Amino acid sequence: MERSIDLAASAAPHERAGVSAVTVRSGQFWIPGDVTQVGVTVQSGPMYVYWEAPEVVTRPHPVIFVHGGGSQGTDWLGTVDGRPGWARRFVEAGFAVYVVDRPGHGRSAFHPDVIGAMGPQFGYEPAMGLFIDSATDEPHSAWPWGSAPGDPEMDQMLAAVGPLPADLGLSEELDSARLAKLLDLTGPAVLVTHSAGGPSGWLAAALRPGLVAAIAAIEPMGPAFAEFPGLGTLTWGLTAAPLAYDAGYGTPAEVEAAPADARTVAALAGLPIAVFTGGSSPFSHVAPAVVEFLGHAGAAAEWVHLPDLGIHGNGHGLMYELNSDDTVRPVVDWIAALD
């Protein structure tokens, strides 16, 4: 088991143990936002994209990483204790990867005059409730660090977190529209989403059904029609933004009133989707309902619960935690098996 790294230690980050030595190609670009007027001409909701690839790409589909609510693409680039993140492990496995900052998050600029009002700032207290004090079926052993302000690993996680747009549906619409344009550039790709990034994955697949090869949804928001205090409500089923159901429902109320087998989405028909959950996360309790909803929509959906694979003690932040190299393995293997 690796020891927690003291981020104030004298060793520079690139000198710390555990950082892999692999030659990669990398770069960055933007998916521009819509041009609009707010007194001056601006872009609304551009999306920053960082890409990385091995010298020789051996996997047929690139992977697009979509972070969760309030956070940014750095979630996938490194762990809270300074080790390489999931994106690097995918590169080592032969994949080209694209890591986005969702519109209004991280390097993707947020101004309320352009995107709309900000939601509440995500603080240490709700982070502790979501990521730390979440033990349910088994002890949360994969977060062995402190959880208070001033604890290095908790500080690292919270430093990346900002507010979401107050309008959850608008945020998802911006996400999915920009992801669709990214897919136009990458060609068929696999989406790896986390938490509040999950709905954007369903919506992007609906916008570009021929370009989403599969979705690995890590602890996605759910169940259908659930309300998340401080964030919003999944009024359209598993999304807060309108989803293109085959029946052409015009309102969220029509979707909720419809029988489960009448909520099909042609764009999701046969799409491989795996919902991954940790054994100490409350999201594991709603995963079966999420998978069932996706199955009724037409997707080839399955639930992958990490304790069933012998990986124990994980909460909501599978990519942050002490055993991140273990939690990423089933995701890599599931995607590789699609080849």
N, C-alpha and C positions, 0 to 999 in steps of 0.2 A: 504494500500500500504506500502510495507516495505521500510524503509529508507536505503539509501546507507551506507554501512559499511566502516568506516575509517580503512583501513588496517594497519595504524600506531598506532591504539588505543592500550591501555594497555591490553585488554582482549586477551587471547590466542585464536587462531582459533577454538579450540574445545570447547571453552566456549561461543562462540557467539550465539545469538538468531537465530533461524531458522535452525540450524543443527539438523537433525533428530536423534532420539535415537532408533535404530533398530539393533538387533543382526544379524550379517552376518558372513558368511565364506568367506574368500578371499585368493588369492594367485597370483602367477605370473609364467610365463614360456616364452620360446622362440620358435618360428618357425624358425629353422635354415635356413641360406641362402645357396646358391649353393657354393660348394668348388671350388676355383679358384686360379690361380697363378698371383701374381703381384710382383715377386721377392721373396716373401714368400707365404706360403699357407694361404689363408684367406677365410672368408665367404663373399659372395656378397649378400647384401640385406636381412639380418635376420629381423624378425619382433617380436617386444616385445608385449606380451599379459598380461594384468591384468584381473583377473576374480573376480567376487563377486556374492554371492548367499545368499538368505535368509536361515534360518535354515531348513525350509521346502519349497522346490520348488513346486509351485502349477500350473505352466504353462507348457505345453508340449514342447514348443520350446524355447531354449535359444536365446538370442539376442546378435548379434555381432555389436558393434559400430565402424564405420569407419569415421575418421575425415576428414576435408577438407584440401585444399592445403596449404602447409607450416606450418601447425599447428601440433598438436599431440593429443594423447588420453585424455589428461587432459581437453580438451574441454568438454568432457562428464561428468567429475567427479565433477566439481564445476562451479559456475557462477563467473563473474568478480567481483561481490561484496561480494563473500564469502559464498554464500548459497549452499546447496547440488545441484548437477547437475542432468541431466536426468538419468544417469546410476543408481543413488541411487533411484530415483523415480520408475524405472522399478523393482529394487530389492524389494522395498516396495510393489509393485503390484504382487509379487510372481515369478518373472522371475530370472533365472540365466543370468548373463551378462558377455560378454567378450569385453574388450576395448583394441583396438590395437593402436600401433604407427606404421603407415605405413613405409615400408622400406625407409631409408634415412631421417626419421623424428623423432623428440623426442629422445627416448632412442634407437631407431633402427639406428645404426651407419651409417654415411655418410662419405665416403672418395672418392674424385674425381678419384683416381687411380683405385678404385674398381667399383663404380656405374657410374662414368662419371662426366662430368662437372656440376657444380652447376649453377642453374639459379640465377636471381637477388634476393637480399635480399628484403623481403617484409617489407616496412616501414610504418611509421605513416600516411604519405600522401595517399598512395593507400588504407590503412585500413580505413581511414576516408571516402574515396569515396565509398568503398564497403559496409562497415558496418554502417556508421553513416549518411553521407550526401546522403542518397539513397531514400528519400521520393518520392513517385510517386503518388499512388492513395489516400493516406491518410497520415496525419502527423505521423512522426516517434516518437511516444511518449514513446515507450518501452525502449529507450536509453536516460534516463533523465540526464545522467552524462556528464562530460566534455569529449572532444575528442582530447585534445592536449597532447604532451609529458609532463609528470608530473602529469596528472590527474590520480588518483589511479586506476580507473576501466580500463581506456585505457591502462595504463602501464601493468596491469595484463594480458590483452588480448595479447598485443604485445610481452610480455616476452616469450610467448610460441611459437612464430612464427619464423621460419627459412627459408632458401631457399629450393626450390624444385629442383630435378634434372632438368637440362636444357632440357633433352629429355623427353617430357611428355608421349610419347608412351611407352618408357622403364619403366618409373615410374609406369604406369598403369599395365604393364606386371608383374613387381615385386609384386605389390599390389595383383593382382588377383591370382598369383601363390601361394603366401603365405596364402591368405585367403582360397584358395582351400584346402591347407594342414590343416588349422585350422578347416575347415568344416569336414574334415576326422576324426578329433578328437572329435568334438562336436556332430556329427550327424546332422540331419535336424535342421536348425536354420533360424532365421529371420535376415536379414541385415538391419541396420539403418545407412544410409550414409549421408554425408553432402557435398555439394558443389563439389569440385574437387575430393572427394571420390566417387561421384556418378558413374562415368564411371567404376571404379573398381568393383562396385556392379554388373553392367551388365555383365562384363567380368567374374567375379567369378561364376555367375549363369550359364554362358555358359560352364565353366569348370566343374562345379559340379551341373548339372541340378536336380539331385535327392536330393540334400542336401540343397538347398536354398528354404525354405518354402514360403518366401515372401520377398519383399523389401519395406521398407519405406524410400523414398529418400527425404531428407530435402534440399530444394533449390538446386537441382542438376544442374551441368553445362549443358548448352544448348543454343540455339537450335542445331539441327544436323548440322554438318559441320561448326560450328562457330569458329572463331579465337578469342583467348583470349590473348591480348598483354602481353608479359612477361611470359606467361605460355606455349602456344602452340595452336594447332588447332585440333579440333575434326574431323580428316580427314576420319575416318571410320563410320561416322554418329554421334552417341553419345559417341564415344570413339576415342582416338588418337592411340590406339593399335588395331591390327586386331581383328575383331569380326567374329565369325564363322557363316556367313549367309548361308542359305540353298542352295543358288545358287552357292556357292563356288567362290565368287568374289576374284580375285587375287590382285586387286589394289584399293586404295581409289577412284580413278576416276570412276571405274566400279560401285562402290556402289552409288556414287553421281548421276551417269547417269541413274541408274536403276529406274523404276517406284516404287512408294511407296509400292504397294502391292507385289512387287518382292523382298522386303527386309525382308523376314521372317527369324526368328531364331528359330529353333526347340527347343532349350534349354529354350526359354522364353515362349513357347506356354502354355497359360493358367496360367502363373505365376502371382499371385496377386502382384500388384505394386501400391503404392500410392505416389504421388508427393505432398509434403506439402510446402506451400509458405506463407510468411507474407505479409500483406497488404501494407507495406511501402518499399518493396523490388522490385528492377527492375527485379529480377528473376521471379516474378509473371507474367510478361508479356510474358515470353518465355515458361512457364509451359505448356500451352495448346499444343504448338508445340511438346514439349518433350513427353507428354502423347500420342499425335497422332502418333508419330514415334514409340513409344513402342507398341501401339495398332496394327499398321501395322506389326510389328515384330511378333505379336502373343500373347503378354502379356495381361492379364486382368488389364489394367491400368486405373487409375482414378486420378483426380486432387482434392486435398483438400486444399482450400484457407481459411486460418484462419478467415478472416473477415466474411465469410459466416457462421461461427460457433460462431460469436459474440466476437472473439478475435482480438483486433485491435492494430495497432501502431507498428508492428514488422518489422524489417529489415531482413538482410541476416543471422544474428547470432541468430536464435531463441532460442538456448540453453544457450546463454550468458545473455539474456536480463532480464529486471526487472520482467517480468511476465512469467518467464521460467516454473513455476509450472502450468500456464495455457496452454502454448504452448505444453507441453509434454502430456497433457491429451488426445488430439485427437489421438496422435500417439499410446499411450498405448491402448486406446479403439479400434483403428483400428486393431492392432495386436491381442488383446484379442478376438476380434470378429471372428478371423480366427480359433480359437480352435474348 
